[in-house]
Amino acid sequence: MPERPSNRTGACSVRRLSSAAGAGSVLFIPGSAHVSGASGTNWRTDVEVANPGASQASFTIALLKRQQDNSSPSSKTFTLDGGKSVRYEDALATLFGFSGAAALRITVDAGMIAVTSRTYNATSSGTYGQFIDAALQVTGIGTNQEGRLIQLTHNRSSSSGYRTNIGFVNATGAPLKLTVELYRASGSLAGTKSYNLAPFEYRQIDKIYQGVTSSDVDDGYAVLYTTTSGGRFFAYASVVDNTTGDPVYITPAVRAHQSGAPPVTPTPTPTPPASSLNLAPYTPNGWEGPLVVSGTQGGHTSGGVIGGWSTYIDWCFANIGTVAATFPAGKHIVSLLVDGQTLVNFYSDQEFTLEGNHYYAYDDWETTAIDQGHHTVQMVVDPEHVIAETDENDNTASHADDWVLASPGPPARSLRVINVPISKLRKEPLPAARGSAGTMSASATQPAHAIYIPASAHVSGAQGTNWRTDLELHNPGSGQGRYEVALLKRDRGNPSPSKKTFTVQAGHSLRLTDVLGSQFGLSGAAALRITPLQGEVIVTSRTYNLTSHGTYGQFIGGVDERTALATGERALQIQLSHRPGTGAGFRTNLGMLNCSGVPMTVHVELFSSSGSKYGTKDYSLEPYEFVQKDKIFEKVTSSTVNDGFIRLSTTTAGARFLAYASIIDNRTGDPVFAPAIPVLASPPSPASIDAVADAVFGALGRIGTGTKPSIVETVTSILQTGVDALLDQAVAANPGTVSRIPNGIEANFGNHFVASDGSVLSGRMRWVYRNLNRTSDHVSLDFTASEDNLVWNGQYAEFGTVTGSAEAKLSSGVVTGDI
């Protein structure tokens, strides 16, 4: 297969697509049906919508029919009161009177909603279904990205084995070209298919391997990508048991597509390099890597990022060797890019020298310019190729993550390039230069994040079911992968679990059939923790009821530990049902996994679709403990629950957890696995430049003096003592808030600063002057004002960087001039 170079070590999990969506958000259910299928199957789709907010929500569902342009689709608009949920059974028929297959597009017109669906084969003896959640439009697979669908199987027989269907939907209003590469687990290419999709077109290719090979594919994977500028699409695989007709719905892992636009890498400079000078990303002690991208300040671990909210970026690089590197004034020392587009350039106003055998770190640079979705942040050292180095090809580090949706989301913020002085840059000698033990690596390789499979089994269950789990490990990189799988047994703490290590070659997949029994000799249930020791990994699993006439399974994707729920977050489980007894209906099991090393408590609230609370339960979990509470609704009610939901949270500091529901058909024993949906709080709204600037400078004046300085006082002070003296006064009056930077000041209001007039500010603002001319009665200068995530009284400043000039003349106590 073609190489896809990568020097990274880490998780590339099947990412969580679900989150509650606020007004203006667009979601897609990539597949739904009211149609007869192969082998006598009859497919139906139920759609669930929940409103986790307090106010009424309004939303519009549009029908995106299969294999046609859907620029003007049929649509229906609905309202839903706060704290309630609604189920649209057989949605295509009941809402649109439609027979066939389609995708659904849901636009949130007001309020906040969470959306899921279940598509199932309806038979006289029960249902066999697959869970399909709604995905935000911005989380689709974009240009220069690829989606990888793994754990695929194709058998030529129609009465045994499995078949794989792949579906995709164009998430844009423009035509899109899509390429699908189909591989065997050995990495050999079975074939390539290309498709041209009309605006918002949905298409499913049944038995897709049949179009490229006449052989069975016992284990395979697909790589999907688009080269259409501005393109975005969703994709899935539906792997169907040919004997039972039971499907599992597989979602893709999304990563950079290496054959697309190349990453920004320095090219050799014409100056001959010094023999012992090399600039490269460096990981200080206590950092998880040279580039840390986090939703919280103060730490050095990535994760917890929210679209449109504050993202804090730490970066570090080292000058390896004895020769100093000198950057001329104004030259860019480090640039940060998002998805290949420059976000910020860090520079020095004066000539800046990087000493040899030292590293340079910048902590908590803050931005709100990264929207919800899957993004790659890249750090480039010496982006303008100023410094001649011994190695010009190790100047980058990158970090990919999912920025989840805040509900409702913040206003749209454009990604604009800004320049930031390196006033916060700190310098430390390399450990080797201090003579300490150990070695220093300048590799951009990032340490691994664990991936969790929240549930797996080798166990006999209710009503004669026999549960097994197949685990799939896929190496998408260009080098060998080595992965540790840890067994987290049910109903006990797992501080020192049993572990197995597996090696997977580049571009290969490894399927561990009945992983608990075959690899660990365990009869029971457990969660699995997969830690990449070398290379990248994509992880999926299928847990199924094994019968004499086939399997009935549920897809359980790998979940990156950084997406686990923490204190202050809530999560929903929706589209739940429970009927006492075993003869009909469904039962709901609730699973929870402590992903931290501290004991914790998970608070569980259970509701009917009308919002009436059945009851609450609290569950204590030891470190890394996995629990599943079977028939969870029976813990709080003896009634039938036709449609219900669960709300989960924790108040345990430092703890993180995952949760899921397994909804099982009592007649067929067929399960669907539904991951919890995170629900977040609201961000602020926009504010005007004038209002914020007046508030900031007013606050600076009031802090020290109690009164806002007049324009006459300000100009008089500048004429008498100069601009720098006035700035020094601001620093002295506001210790800890205002600091000097070259030719200016920076006001850092942190997360919450209250001025004497009651104004609440957060974020930063900088003011820098140049071209100063001053006489006894006249002053003029040019200036630049910039903000980073500046919020005043709950409103975004959103002016980025503003440049201008000021001129003033003082005569007889009167100031005249212009700004």
C-alpha positions, -999 to +999 in steps of 0.1 A: +000+000+000+012+036-004+031+049+026+015+075+048+045+088+067+042+095+104+066+098+133+039+101+159+032+078+188-003+080+201-039+073+200-060+078+169-093+066+183-127+065+168-137+099+180-168+108+198-191+127+174-221+133+196-227+163+217-256+185+225-261+211+197-271+247+202-289+272+180-274+275+145-258+240+147-263+215+119-263+178+125-263+148+102-276+113+107-256+097+079-280+068+073-316+059+079-342+037+061-377+025+055-368-002+029-365-039+022-329-051+020-308-081+010-316-116+024-352-107+033-343-079+057-367-050+064-350-018+076-366+009+098-352+039+116-363+054+149-350+090+157-347+103+192-344+140+201-339+153+237-338+188+250-313+190+279-320+228+284-346+247+303-362+266+274-381+253+244-361+241+214-370+243+178-354+222+151-359+213+114-354+178+100-346+176+063-348+144+042-316+138+021-327+111-003-303+085-016-285+091-049-298+125-058-291+162-054-307+174-021-302+211-025-339+216-018-350+187+004-383+180+021-383+192+057-403+193+088-400+217+118-407+207+154-406+221+189-397+204+221-400+217+257-370+218+280-361+186+299-381+163+276-374+139+248-394+125+219-391+094+197-401+094+160-406+058+153-401+046+117-392+083+110-389+082+072-425+068+069-442+087+097-426+121+091-422+121+053-443+092+040-411+080+023-400+045+014-363+041+007-330+050+022-319+085+032-297+106+054-312+132+077-300+168+083-312+184+116-308+222+119-312+236+154-333+268+151-335+276+188-325+261+221-304+230+225-310+194+215-292+160+215-301+135+187-296+098+182-311+071+160-315+033+158-317+016+124-329-020+127-341-051+108-377-056+119-387-093+119-417-112+133-395-124+162-380-090+171-355-065+159-317-065+151-304-030+151-275-006+150-271+027+169-264+057+147-258+090+165-261+125+149-228+141+141-222+179+139-215+192+104-182+206+115-169+172+126-172+157+091-142+146+072-127+176+055-103+183+027-068+171+036-082+146+061-091+110+058-115+087+075-105+051+082-131+024+087-117-008+102-129-042+113-146-049+079-154-083+065-167-095+031-178-131+023-191-141-011-217-165+004-250-149+011-259-174+038-228-173+060-202-149+071-206-111+067-211-084+041-198-048+043-218-018+030-202+017+031-223+048+031-214+085+028-231+118+026-219+151+012-222+176+041-219+206+018-241+224-008-215+219-036-205+189-056-178+167-040-154+140-053-149+111-030-122+084-032-125+051-013-094+028-010-102-007+001-075-028+018-070-062+033-057-065+069-023-073+054-021-038+040-025-050+004-048-028-017-079-047-029-090-018-051-100+019-054-134+034-062-143+071-069-176+087-065-190+121-075-216+134-051-241+161-058-249+187-031-260+170+001-262+137-017-264+104+004-252+072-011-246+037+002-226+011-017-237-023-008-212-052-007-185-027-016-157-052-017-176-072-043-168-043-067-130-047-064-123-084-056-138-118-062-122-132-031-133-132+005-119-105+028-118-119+063-105-087+077-101-054+059-103-016+062-112+014+040-096+048+036-119+076+024-109+112+015-118+141-008-096+165-027-125+189-033-117+224-020-139+231+010-153+196+009-167+178+039-185+145+042-196+118+066-190+081+062-198+048+079-196+010+074-225-013+081-212-049+085-241-073+083-242-109+095-254-128+064-271-155+085-290-133+110-292-101+091-279-083+122-258-051+114-232-032+132-226+005+124-189+014+123-177+051+125-144+063+111-113+075+128-103+108+112-067+119+107-046+140+083-044+126+048-007+126+040-011+126+002-031+159+004-016+193+011+019+186+026+026+199+061+046+230+065+082+220+070+113+241+068+134+239+037+172+242+038+185+277+040+213+289+017+237+297+045+259+267+054+247+253+088+267+255+119+282+222+130+265+221+164+232+240+161+198+225+157+164+238+167+139+211+174+107+205+195+116+195+230+096+178+258+104+193+293+100+172+324+064+170+333+051+178+299+033+152+278+050+165+246+066+195+230+031+208+220+003+207+246-032+218+236-056+220+265-090+234+276-075+244+310-046+265+322-017+256+343-011+220+333+009+203+306-015+176+295-036+179+263-074+174+261-107+189+272-109+214+244-142+231+235-150+247+202-150+285+204-139+285+240-105+292+254-078+268+242-045+270+260-014+260+240+021+253+255+050+249+232+087+242+237+118+238+216+155+235+222+187+247+207+207+215+207+244+222+206+269+248+217+264+275+190+239+303+196+211+311+172+203+347+166+170+359+152+169+395+138+142+418+153+107+411+139+115+376+126+092+347+135+107+323+160+077+299+162+045+297+143+013+278+153-009+265+125-044+250+126-052+225+098-023+240+078-034+276+082-013+300+102-029+310+135-001+330+153+035+339+148+057+345+178+085+371+174+108+395+192+108+433+188+146+432+193+173+409+181+169+377+200+196+351+208+189+315+216+217+301+237+230+266+229+221+237+251+189+255+264+153+250+258+127+277+254+091+273+266+059+293+263+030+285+286-008+290+282-010+310+250-048+314+247-071+315+217-108+311+210-104+309+172-106+271+170-142+260+163-158+227+172-146+198+151-115+177+145-084+198+141-046+195+139-025+221+156+011+223+144+041+240+158+069+251+134+102+263+148+120+289+126+092+291+100+110+317+079+142+296+077+163+323+093+187+299+112+210+275+094+208+241+112+224+207+110+190+192+105+163+212+087+137+184+089+129+181+126+114+216+133+078+206+137+055+189+162+017+184+159-013+175+180-047+164+167-078+165+189-116+170+188-129+204+199-164+195+212-194+217+209-205+241+236-242+242+238-254+267+227-222+275+208-203+308+208-206+332+178-186+323+147-150+335+150-128+338+119-093+323+120-070+353+116-033+355+117-019+375+146+017+382+157+026+379+194+058+391+211+076+365+231+076+384+263+066+352+282+092+330+268+112+313+295+147+297+291+161+267+309+193+247+304+189+212+289+192+184+314+223+172+297+239+206+301+231+205+339+249+172+341+218+153+351+212+117+344+191+105+314+190+114+278+174+142+258+154+136+227+145+162+202+119+141+185+085+156+178+070+122+188+043+127+213+037+102+242+006+080+240-028+087+252-047+056+263-078+044+244-106+027+262-130+001+250-157+007+277-170-028+277-161-063+265-172-098+275-167-136+275-197-144+295-232-159+296-260-133+300-297-130+305-321-152+285-295-176+273-272-151+256-235-158+251-214-127+248-180-124+231-158-095+220-135-092+190-109-064+193-094-048+163-060-029+163-051-010+132-017+008+125-023+037+102+013+049+103+044+042+082+063+025+110+058-006+132+033-002+160+035-018+194+005-016+217-003-026+253-038-040+261-047-039+298-076-059+313-099-038+336-121-064+352-157-057+361-167-047+397-133-041+411-105-015+411-078-022+386-046-003+397-024-031+384-042-049+357-031-079+336-015-067+303-006-081+269+016-064+242+010-067+205+029-056+174+013-045+142+032-036+110+025-004+092-008-004+073-019-037+089-048-047+111-049-073+138-081-089+149-081-105+183-112-128+182-128-134+216-101-112+231-110-119+268-110-157+264-082-161+239-058-136+253-065-133+290-083-166+298-111-146+314-147-157+317-166-125+326-168-089+316-142-062+315-132-029+300-100-027+280-073+000+280-050+002+249-018+022+253+004+028+222+040+021+231+052+028+195+033+042+165-003+052+161-033+030+166-070+029+157-091+007+180-126-007+175-144-037+189-176-057+183-194-074+212-220-099+201-243-126+212-230-158+197-257-183+188-259-216+167-274-196+138-252-166+137-243-135+157-262-104+170-237-077+179-230-041+188-201-019+177-180-004+205-154+021+193-122+031+211-125+063+231-096+086+238-091+091+275-091+129+270-128+128+261-138+112+293-163+133+314-149+154+343-162+173+373-186+201+361-197+182+330-230+164+325-239+136+301-271+122+287-281+087+277-312+089+255-334+066+234-337+042+263-365+016+270-373-009+296-400-035+299-401-059+330-400-095+321-385-112+291-412-118+266-412-085+247-398-050+245-363-040+256-341-037+286-314-011+293-280-017+310-259+012+321-221+010+321-196+033+338-158+033+337-135+052+360-106+064+338-087+079+367-065+067+396-088+082+423-120+067+438-150+085+425-188+087+426-211+089+396-245+105+401-272+089+380-307+105+374-334+085+355-363+102+337-392+095+315-395+112+281-419+137+297-392+149+321-406+131+352-379+118+374-381+081+383-353+084+408-316+088+414-287+064+422-251+071+432-224+046+423-189+045+438-161+034+415-126+025+426-096+035+404-100+022+369-131+002+379-157-009+353-193-015+364-224-023+345-258-020+361-282-043+343-318-034+339-310+000+354-346+013+353-356-015+376-335+001+403-359+030+405-393+019+391-414-012+385-432+005+355-426+000+318-404+027+304-413+031+267-390+061+262-366+074+289-333+091+294-305+092+320-284+121+332-249+115+346-224+136+365-196+135+391-184+160+417-152+140+425-122+163+419-096+149+395-118+120+383-129+113+348-153+086+336-170+071+305-205+059+303-227+040+279-261+023+276-267-011+261-302-015+249-312-051+243-342-066+225-357-090+249-369-114+222-338-116+200-311-107+225-297-082+200-280-052+217-271-016+206-243+003+223-251+040+229-222+062+243-231+091+266-236+125+251-218+154+268-237+185+277-218+217+283-226+253+295-230+285+275-203+309+265-204+347+262-217+368+233-199+395+212-192+431+223-182+463+205-146+474+203-153+508+217-172+495+247-145+470+256-115+494+250-132+520+272-139+495+299-103+481+299-085+514+300-111+527+324-105+497+347-067+502+346-072+538+357-097+530+384-077+501+400-049+523+412-065+558+416-101+550+421-110+574+392-107+571+355-080+596+342-092+623+319-078+629+285-062+661+298-045+643+326-032+616+303-018+640+277-002+662+304+015+632+319+029+621+285+042+656+277+059+659+311+073+624+317+069+604+284+049+574+274+072+549+291+068+566+325+030+565+321+031+528+313+053+522+343+027+539+364+000+516+351+022+486+360+029+499+395-008+506+400-018+472+388+007+446+401+000+411+389-024+424+362-003+447+341+032+441+329+057+458+306+065+444+272+088+462+247+074+496+239+041+487+256+021+470+282+001+438+286-030+436+308-037+400+318-071+398+335-070+360+339-103+341+340-121+365+363-111+401+372-135+425+389-127+462+385-137+488+411-167+498+390-180+462+390-169+454+354-158+418+350-130+411+326-111+381+315-084+374+289-056+397+277-051+430+260-018+445+247-009+480+236+024+488+219+036+522+205+062+532+179+073+564+160+069+586+191+074+624+186+071+646+217+076+683+223+066+705+252+030+708+240+026+682+212+027+644+210+021+619+182+026+582+179+015+551+160+001+522+181-011+486+179-037+472+202-045+435+203-066+411+224-065+374+232-099+361+243-108+394+259-142+392+276-159+422+292-191+417+312-198+384+295-192+397+259-163+389+235-141+418+224-134+401+191-113+429+175-081+409+173-055+434+163-061+471+156-034+496+144-037+533+144-021+567+152-027+594+178-019+631+178-026+656+206-018+692+214-022+708+248-029+745+250-044+765+279-057+733+295-075+722+264-065+691+243-071+690+206-061+662+182-072+630+166-070+592+170 
